[in-house]
Amino acid sequence: MTPLPRRSLLIASGNRHKHDEIRRALPDGFAHLMVPSQLEAEIGSTAPDPIEDGETLLENAIIKAQAYSAWSGQPALADDTGLMVSALDGAPGVHTARWAGENATYEENVLKLLEQLSGVPAAERSAEFRCVLALCDGDQVLLTVEEGCPGSIAETAEGDAGFGYDPIFIPEDESRTFAELDASEKDAISHRGRALRRFSELYQQFDLTEGSR
């Protein structure tokens, strides 16, 4: 079997914002990265939309990576991200993307979270973003990585960059939200940026012929 770094690698997501962050964070040696839209015409079907019913971020990342790999025949890299808010006992957690409902918009999720934290003082608004990456080849889980970014939840949304909860998440040692940072600033400190840099280090050492890294 061909060593993994020489094979095409599919980003197991339909989220273009994640596509952009993954492409920015991984080095030039990952020029063989693909997104689902590049394969849909060739395969003759739309990319999967697997049910993320895992109890952990890791389980959900694996569900997505395995589904996209089975669909494409390529190794697939999936991301699952959760926002853990201390005042909500770690919620939204695995429900981060669906906090205001199954088809909730980013704005609806943000509004619900702000409403739940209404009246909570700044000192008690601590939170952490966690990002789990899973690389799968078919059903085989080849590599997983998890990293975090501590911070706090702002009282109002600020900034128009980024996506998701970025307008209300203030990373540690910053006064600005993720949505007020430029892309390079966010990538340098974010949960996803950290996870992708660690993934890149491990991936470059990975040899599928040996089944080890």
C-alpha positions in Angstrom: 0.0 0.0 0.0 1.2 3.5 -0.8 2.7 5.4 2.2 0.0 7.7 3.5 1.7 11.1 2.9 1.8 10.4 -0.9 -2.0 9.7 -1.1 -4.7 12.2 -1.6 -6.3 13.3 1.7 -10.0 14.3 1.9 -11.2 17.0 4.3 -14.3 15.3 5.8 -16.5 18.3 6.0 -18.9 20.4 3.9 -18.0 23.5 5.9 -16.0 25.9 3.7 -14.9 27.8 6.8 -13.2 24.7 8.1 -11.8 24.0 4.6 -10.1 27.4 4.7 -8.7 27.0 8.2 -7.4 23.5 7.5 -5.7 24.6 4.3 -4.1 27.7 6.0 -2.9 25.7 9.0 -1.3 22.7 7.1 2.0 23.3 5.4 2.6 23.4 1.6 3.4 19.7 1.6 -0.3 19.1 2.0 -1.0 20.3 -1.6 -2.8 17.0 -2.2 -5.7 18.0 0.2 -9.1 17.6 -1.4 -12.6 18.9 -0.5 -15.8 16.9 -1.1 -17.0 19.1 -4.0 -13.9 18.1 -6.0 -15.1 14.5 -6.0 -18.9 14.6 -6.2 -19.0 14.6 -10.0 -16.4 11.9 -10.3 -18.1 9.7 -7.8 -21.6 10.5 -9.0 -23.1 11.2 -5.7 -23.2 14.0 -3.1 -20.9 13.8 -0.1 -22.4 12.1 3.0 -24.0 13.9 5.9 -23.5 11.3 8.7 -25.5 11.5 11.9 -23.2 12.7 14.6 -24.6 10.8 17.5 -21.4 10.1 19.4 -21.2 10.9 23.1 -17.8 12.6 22.7 -16.0 14.8 20.2 -13.7 12.0 19.3 -16.6 9.6 18.5 -18.2 12.2 16.3 -14.9 13.0 14.5 -14.4 9.3 13.8 -18.0 8.9 12.5 -17.4 11.7 10.0 -14.0 10.6 8.9 -15.1 7.0 8.3 -18.2 8.0 6.4 -16.3 10.3 4.1 -13.5 7.8 3.6 -16.0 5.0 2.7 -17.7 7.4 0.2 -14.5 8.6 -1.4 -12.1 5.7 -1.2 -9.6 8.2 0.2 -8.1 8.7 3.7 -10.3 11.3 5.3 -9.5 13.9 8.0 -12.5 15.0 10.1 -12.7 17.7 12.8 -15.2 17.9 15.6 -15.2 20.9 17.9 -16.9 21.7 21.1 -17.3 24.8 23.3 -17.2 24.0 27.0 -18.7 26.7 29.2 -17.9 26.4 32.9 -21.1 28.1 34.0 -23.1 25.6 32.0 -21.3 22.6 33.4 -19.4 22.1 30.2 -22.2 22.6 27.8 -22.8 23.0 24.9 -20.0 20.4 24.4 -20.8 17.8 21.8 -24.0 19.7 21.0 -22.1 22.9 20.1 -23.2 23.0 16.5 -26.8 22.2 17.3 -27.2 24.1 20.6 -30.3 26.1 19.4 -31.8 23.2 17.4 -30.9 20.6 14.8 -30.7 23.2 11.9 -29.8 26.2 14.0 -27.8 29.0 12.4 -24.6 30.4 13.9 -26.5 33.4 15.0 -29.2 31.4 16.8 -26.6 29.3 18.6 -24.8 32.5 19.8 -28.0 34.1 20.9 -29.1 31.1 22.9 -25.7 30.9 24.7 -25.7 34.6 25.5 -29.3 34.4 26.9 -28.2 31.5 29.1 -25.3 33.5 30.5 -27.3 36.7 31.0 -26.4 38.2 34.3 -23.4 35.9 34.8 -20.4 38.1 35.8 -17.2 38.2 33.7 -15.2 36.3 36.3 -17.6 33.3 35.9 -17.8 33.2 32.1 -14.7 31.0 31.5 -14.9 28.6 28.6 -12.7 26.4 26.4 -12.8 25.4 22.8 -11.7 21.8 22.2 -10.9 20.4 18.7 -10.5 16.7 17.9 -9.1 15.6 14.6 -9.5 12.0 13.3 -7.9 10.5 10.3 -9.5 7.3 8.9 -8.9 5.1 6.0 -12.1 3.2 5.6 -13.1 1.9 9.0 -9.5 2.1 10.2 -8.7 4.9 12.7 -5.1 5.9 11.8 -4.5 9.0 13.9 -6.3 11.2 16.4 -5.3 14.6 17.9 -7.0 16.8 20.5 -6.1 20.4 21.5 -7.8 23.2 23.2 -8.0 27.0 23.6 -9.0 28.4 26.9 -10.8 31.7 27.2 -14.1 33.3 28.2 -17.5 34.3 26.8 -18.1 37.9 26.0 -21.3 39.7 27.0 -22.1 40.8 23.5 -21.0 39.7 20.0 -18.1 41.6 18.6 -16.4 41.3 15.2 -17.4 39.9 11.8 -14.6 37.5 10.9 -14.6 33.8 11.5 -17.7 31.7 12.1 -19.7 29.9 14.7 -19.2 31.2 18.2 -16.2 33.3 17.2 -17.9 36.7 17.9 -18.4 35.8 21.6 -15.3 33.8 22.4 -12.4 35.8 23.9 -9.2 33.6 23.9 -7.0 33.7 27.0 -4.6 36.7 27.2 -6.6 38.5 24.6 -9.2 41.4 24.8 -10.6 40.7 21.4 -12.9 37.9 20.3 -11.9 35.4 17.6 -14.1 37.3 15.2 -12.0 40.5 15.8 -8.7 38.7 15.0 -7.4 38.4 11.5 -6.9 34.9 10.1 -3.3 34.5 11.0 -3.8 35.7 14.6 -6.6 33.3 15.1 -4.8 30.4 13.5 -1.8 30.9 15.8 -3.7 30.4 19.0 -7.0 28.6 18.2 -7.9 25.1 19.2 -8.1 24.1 15.5 -4.8 25.7 14.6 -3.1 24.0 17.5 -4.6 20.6 16.6 -3.7 20.9 12.9 -0.1 21.8 13.7 0.2 18.7 16.0 -1.6 16.6 13.4 0.9 17.8 10.7 3.8 16.7 12.9 2.4 13.2 13.5 1.1 12.8 9.9 4.5 13.5 8.3 5.9 10.6 10.4 3.1 8.2 9.6 3.8 5.2 7.4 0.7 3.3 6.5 2.8 0.3 5.3 4.0 -0.1 8.9 0.7 0.9 10.6 2.6 3.2 12.9 3.8 6.7 13.3 
